[in-house]
Amino acid sequence: MNYPKIFLQKGRDEAVRRFHPWVFSGAVARREGAAPDNHIDDGDVVEVFDSKATYLGTGHFHDGSIQVRLFSFAAHTNGQTVVPDVAFWEQKLTRIRAVRASVIPPQTNCYRLIHGEGDGCSGLIIDIYNGVAVLQAHSIGMHRQRQPIVDALQRVFGPELIAVYDKSAETLPDQYAAGVQNGYRYGRAETPRAVQENGHTFLVDWITGQKTGFFLDQRDNRQLLGRYAHGKSVLNAFCYSGGFSVYALAAGASLVHSVDVSKKAIELTNQNVAANPGFAGQHEAIVADVMDYLKEPTTPTYDVVVLDPPAYAKSLSARHRAVQGYKRLNVEGLKRVAPGGILFTFSCSQVVDRELFYNTIVAAAIEAGRQVRVLHHLSQPADHPVSLFHPEGGYLKGLVLWVE
């Protein structure tokens, strides 16, 4: 099969040779697409070559700043090109699933199967919820290949796979997404669906919920919270579906307050708390803007405070404003930590790197006038891997702080 070709400028191939999966438009010297104008459609499979016409990799084209998202660096073998058909995706998914089997904890049937660039699948997310795969394409190329990917999922999981739901309309480029509808590509399943995470029950609705339905990336950090929650009062701010709240109550917290501005999020939290009977501690879910709640004079102090806000910045242009937002939030959060208490604080903004986030929290502690010690540096779990050659994939960062 002959695919369109992308040739890089001399000296602009080093990143690709080191397995970085993005080819930026500024590195491209020329294209060889369809005649007469070398046209290549967004989402087309293309091959990438250096200035000497040496093959480097295969990926999906998009006429933008990231011009190619590579999904294979395999060299041509016996003149055969890389063809992303069902067999290709089956082989890739089989390898990745084998790794997942060694990192998913017991009593857990919800996890991330495919984590974009971290799994060599730039532009693709697949989460598993108790036999249901939720697929989310972030590139036109991956969305155009959704059927062979769905077919490969059926081959890899067999009868364990109940359904595949495509939830890509929210994550694709606007113009293309206008013609995309979310829906089942295989089977069906009722929502909300009960899943298990470290033995705790959560109800997941991938159709109406945020992202793919549940924030799987905080699993290990929720488990860590349990070590600090026994007998303590806990504030879970930006609670969404109450993940940290359930873990705190299960660990024996005496009191948990869950706060979110979304009434629907509070309803989800109450449902998840109710799905885990037997908690001795008291729980109250509060609909409120988190900053307003933290600033309210009648708001109590807590032994443990969790600050897990949504991404404050999704582009470099918004980074400065995001940093100021994180600082203000953490100043108020630190004021609500009782003496000798614990603060769990997070950022999921990819453009705010680990060092910048750390320095922002330092500035917040100075302004709050609290002495603070770092107990843990937190990140995303092993089913959200980060390629050594694509550090941008390490989006989740967090700190556990002891506040004197």
N, C-alpha and C positions, 0 to 999 in steps of 0.2 A: 504494500500500500504506500502510495506517495502522498506525504503530508506537506503542507506549506512549510517553508524554511525561514528561519530567523538567523541572520548572521550578525555577530557582535563586532564592535569596533576593536581594533588592535589594542591589547592591554586592558580590555574591559571584561575579560572572561574569568578573572581570578576568583571572584565570589562564587560563580557557578561551579568552578572546578573544586571549590571547597564545600560544595553541596548546599549552598544557600538556594532556596527554592524560588526566589523571585528574580526576574529579569526586568530591570527598569528601562523605561523608554530611552533614557539618555545613553544607554550602553549599546543600543541597536544601530548597526550600520545600514542594513538594508533588509528588505523582505523579498521572498520569492513566493508569491501566492498565485491566484488565478489571473490569467491574462484578461484584458490587456493592461490593467493598472496594478497588478500584484495585489489584488484585493484579498483580504482575509476577514472572515466574519468573527465577531465576538463569540468566544466559546469554541472555536475551531481547535482541533488538536494540531500542534505544530512541533517541529523539531528545531532545536537550537544548535548552532555551530559557531566555532570561533572564527577569527578572520582568515584562517588557513583552511576552512571548511572541514575541520575536525568535529565530529559529533560530540555534543556535551549532554544533552538531555531532551526529554519530551514533556510537553505540558499543554496548558490551555492558553489561548491568546485572548487578550482584551486590549482594546485601543485606549489605553489610559497610562497613568504613571507607572503602574506595575503592568508591564506588557505581556509577560508570560509567567504563569504559575506552574512550576515544574512538578510532576508527579512521578517521574522516573529518571534516573541517571544511568540506566542500564545501557551498556555499549551494544551496538549492533552485533548480532551473532549470526554467522553464516549468511550475512546479507539480509537477515530478517529485522524488520523494524519493530519497535514496541507498539503493540496494538492494545488499547484499553478496552478489551471485550470482557465478557463474563468470566472467562478463564483467568484473565489478568487480575480482575478484582477479587475473584475467589482465592487466588494464591496470596494476594496481599492481605485480605481479611483473615485468612487462616493463620498467617504468621502473627498478625497483630493480636488476634484472639488468644493465641497460645501465651503471649506475654501477659495479657490481662488476667488469665487464669492464675498467675502467680502473684498478682498484686491486689486483687479484690478480696477484702476481708470476709470471714465467715458471716453467715446470716445477712448477706447482702446480695440482692438481685437487681440492683439498679447501678449503672456505671456508664462511663464514657467508653465506647468501643473505638471510635475514630476521633482523634483530636488534631485535625488540620495538618499543619506543617510538622507538628511533632510526630506524626505517624506517616509522613511522606505523602499526605493527601491534601495538599494545599487547596483550601476552599471548601472542605467537607467536614461536617460534624455529624456523628451518629451516636445517639445515646440509647441505652437499653433500659427499659422499665418493665421488669418482670415479664419478659417474653415479647414485649413490643419495642420495635426499633423506631426511633424518631430521627429522621434524616433532615438535616438543614444544610443546604448549599449556600455558600457565600460567594460563589463565582458562577458565571453563566455556563462555563465549560462543565463544571461538576453537575449542574442541574440538567444539562442536556444529556448527561450520561446516567441519569438516575435509574433508568430501567435496567441496564446491565448490572448496576450496583445492587438494586433490589433483587435481581435474579441471583447474584452472588451471595447475598445474605441468606436466601432460601437454601442454597446449596451448603453453606457453612453451618447454619444452625439447624437445618432439617426441621423436624416436628417441634422443636423448642420455640421456633419463631411463630408467633401468633398473628402479628400484623406489622406492617411498615407504614408509618405516617410521614408524609412529606410536608415539612413546615418551613418552606423556603421563601414564601412571598415577602416576609419581613426583612430578609437578609440579602436579597439580590438587588442589583442596580435598578433604580426606579423605573426607567423606561421599559426594561425587560420585564420587571416584576409586575407591571400593569397588566400583562397577559397571563400571569401565573396565579393559580389557585391552590391553596393548601388542600390536602386530602389523602386518603389511604391509597397506597400503590399496591398493597397486598393485604388481604384479610381485613378484619375489623376488630375493635375492642371497645368495650364500654369505658367511659371516663366519668368520674375519677377512678383510677386504678390503684389499688393498694400495692405498695412496694415495701421491701425490707432494706434497711440500712443499719448495719451493726446491731440487728435485732430490734430496731425501732421501726414502727409502722408510719408511713407517710402516704397521703393520697395525692396522686399526680394527675393533672389534667393538661395534657400536651396540646390540646386544641385551643384553650383559652388562657392557659398559664403563660408566664413570662419565659423567654428563651425556649427551651424544649419542654418546660414544665416544672423543673426542679433544679436547684443550684447544687449539682453534684460536686462541684469543685471545692466545697467547704466540708466535705465528709470528715477528713482527718482532723480538721480544726474544730469541728463540732465535738469529736471524740475527745480531743485535748481539753476542751472546756469542762468536760465532766470531772476532770481531776481537780478542778478548782471550785466546783459548785456546791459540794456537799455542805449542807447546813447554812448556806450563804443566800443573801438576797441578790438577785440578778436582774439587770436591765438588758433586754435584747432590742436594740434600736435598729430600725429598718428591717423588721423581723420577716417580711414577706410571708412565707408559709410556716414560720415558726420552728425552723430546724434547730437553731441553738436553744430555743426554749424547751423543746422536747428533751434534748440531751441533758440540759440543766435539771429539769424536773426528775428525769430518770436517775440522775446521780444523787438526788436527795436535796436539791436546793429547797430552802425554806419558803422562798417567795420568788416568783418570776413575773416581771412586767414585760409584755411584748408591745412595742410601739411601731406603728406604721401609718403613713398618711392615707393609705389606700384602705377603704372599707372592705374591699374584696380580699385583700391580704389578711386582714384581721379575721375575716370569716374562715379563710384557709387555715390560719394558725389555730383557731378554736377547734376546727374539725380534726386537725392533726393531734392536738393535745387530747381530744376525746377518743381518738383512735388508739391511744396508749393508756388504758385504764390502770389504776392502782397507784397513781402519783400521790404522795402524802403532802407535798408542798402546795401552796396556794398559787394560782395563776390568774392574771388579769391581762386581757388584751385591750389596748387603748388606741383608738383612731385619733392621731394627732400628727402634726408636722414635728419631726424630731427636734429641729433646732428650737422651735417654740416650746416644746416639752422640756428640753434641757435648761432653757432660760427661765422657765416658770419658777417663781420663788417657792412655791409649795411643793415642787418636785423633790423627793427625798434623795439622799445619797444611797449608793448601793455598794455591796462588797465586790461585785463583779459587774463591769459594764462592757457590752459588746457593741461596737460601731462597725457595721458592715453596709456602707452606703452603696447605691448604684454608681456606675462609672461617672465621674464628674467631668471627664474629658475624653472625647473620641477622636480628637485631632490635635496636632501640634499647636495649631493656632489657639486652641482653648486651654493649653496646659497651664499658663500662668493663672488664669481665673480658677482653674481646678485646684491648684496648689493652695490658693488663698481660701478656697472653700474647705479643703481638708484641714487647714490650720484652724479656721474658726470652729469647725465641728469638734476637733479634738481639744481645743481650749475648753469648750463647754462640757465635753465628755469628761475630761480630767477633773473638772470641778464637782462632778457628780460621783466620783469614786471616793468611798469612805477611806479614812486613813488606814494604810496597810492593805488596801484593796488592789484589785487587778483590773487592768484595761486590756481587752482584745480589740485591736483596731486594724482595719483593712483598707486597701485600695485595689480595685480591679481595673483601673485605668491603664491601658497598655502604654500610653505616652508618658506616664509618670513612673519613672524607673525606680528601682529599689533604693538607690542612694538618695534620690530626690525625696521620696516618701519618708525615709528615715530622717532626713534633715528637716522636713516639714513638721514631723512629730517633735523633734528637738525644740524647734521654735515655738510650738504649741505649749510644751511643758514649761519653757522659760516664761511665756506670757501668763500661764496659769499659776506660776509660782509654786510648782510641785516638784519635789525630788522624785526622780523616776529611775528605775533599773530595768534593763531589758532581760527578760527571762527566756523568750523564744523568738526566733525569726521564722515566720510562717510562709508557706507557698501553697501551690496547688498539688493535689495528690498524684500518685503514679499513673493513674489512668488519664491524666492530662499531661503527657510528657512534653518536654521541651527539647528540640533538636539543638545540639551543641553549635550547629552552624546557623541557627535561626533563633537567637536569644530573644527576639521580639515576642516569641510564643510564651515567655514567662510573664504573664500579665498579672497574676494574683500575688500580692505581697501583703504581709501582715506582721504585727508585733504583739507580743504579750508582755505587758509592762506591770511591774510592781510599783505602786504609787504610795510613797510614805505619807 
